[in-house]
Amino acid sequence: MRDNFIRPTFIFAAAIAALINTADVRTAFAEASTIDPSKLQLIFDESFDRLDVSAWGPNSRWIAHTPWNGDFGDARFVDPKPDFPFTVSDGMLTITARKTDKGWQSGLLASTDPKGTGFKQRYGYFEMRARFPAGEGVWPGFWLVSRGNVKSVEVDVVEHYGHFPGRYTASLHIWDRKDPKLTKTFHQWVPVTAGALSSDFHTYGVAVAPDVIRYFLDRKEVWSMPTPKELTLPFTILLDLGLGAGWPIDKAPNPFSMQVDYVRVWDLPQG
């Protein structure tokens, strides 16, 4: 979605705590097509009662740029100000994009800073509950990046192109920054009722295990891929409100916003 790690134009640990036994493990995945996080151990909980963010860190839970300092799309991700691009009210984060005399500006959150300090996790179940904006050109996303010196793995849990209100895209990218011809990318269109992603909140999740990566909408599985051997490092969490993605932006609403209820990560039992 967003690399070389500048988002192309179209384009999370150990065994579970001993208190969760094998029966609980099976129950967490009661059916092949669903997941129940209540059977798992919560290890990261961002409920947005307040927002701890800085431009680049350190000592903040989030930073407002990609750790590798790469913007993407047609809106610039800006340093946080008291009322833009992030606001928090009643446990809800709002990210707003708007066109100014300096062009389009918007917001992004990343869970690690450029030195790698912050929350990161290799295996686990990652989930965001959010409501997306409607309109042509809008491009919200929730994604994970495991960035190595040469090979990097990107899991796009959801990216929604506003031109297509009846679907969103889930993706897996294996980037090779030394030899881009060796990059591999896989996409899955997930059909939804047209307008459903902007009319109500939904949960977007991914369970990353040593053998398989499973993607979920409202905790129902919508896609899976084998875990690539290149996944050797933990993931950074990112969420953003992008613009364009190669699609025209002349009809994009100004301003537009996405609302995020929470971002959470649960440990996945191994074995």
HELIX and SHEET records of a PDB file:
HELIX    1   1 THR A   22  ALA A   28  1                                   7    
HELIX    2   2 PRO A   37  LYS A   39  5                                   3    
HELIX    3   3 PRO A  180  LEU A  182  5                                   3    
HELIX    4   4 ALA A  196  SER A  199  1                                   4    
SHEET    1   A 4 GLN A  41  GLU A  46  0                                        
SHEET    2   A 4 PHE A 256  ASP A 267 -1                                        
SHEET    3   A 4 MET A  92  THR A 100 -1                                        
SHEET    4   A 4 PHE A  86  SER A  89 -1                                        
SHEET    1   B 6 GLN A  41  GLU A  46  0                                        
SHEET    2   B 6 PHE A 256  ASP A 267 -1                                        
SHEET    3   B 6 GLY A 124  ARG A 131 -1                                        
SHEET    4   B 6 HIS A 202  VAL A 208 -1                                        
SHEET    5   B 6 VAL A 212  LEU A 217 -1                                        
SHEET    6   B 6 LYS A 220  PRO A 226 -1                                        
SHEET    1   C 5 GLN A  41  GLU A  46  0                                        
SHEET    2   C 5 PHE A 256  ASP A 267 -1                                        
SHEET    3   C 5 MET A  92  THR A 100 -1                                        
SHEET    4   C 5 GLY A 103  SER A 106 -1                                        
SHEET    5   C 5 ARG A  76  PHE A  77  1                                        
SHEET    1   D 2 VAL A  53  SER A  54  0                                        
SHEET    2   D 2 TRP A  62  ILE A  63  1                                        
SHEET    1   E 6 LEU A 108  ALA A 110  0                                        
SHEET    2   E 6 THR A 236  LEU A 243 -1                                        
SHEET    3   E 6 VAL A 138  ARG A 147 -1                                        
SHEET    4   E 6 LYS A 151  GLU A 159 -1                                        
SHEET    5   E 6 ARG A 167  ASP A 176 -1                                        
SHEET    6   E 6 LYS A 184  PRO A 191 -1                                        
END                                                                             
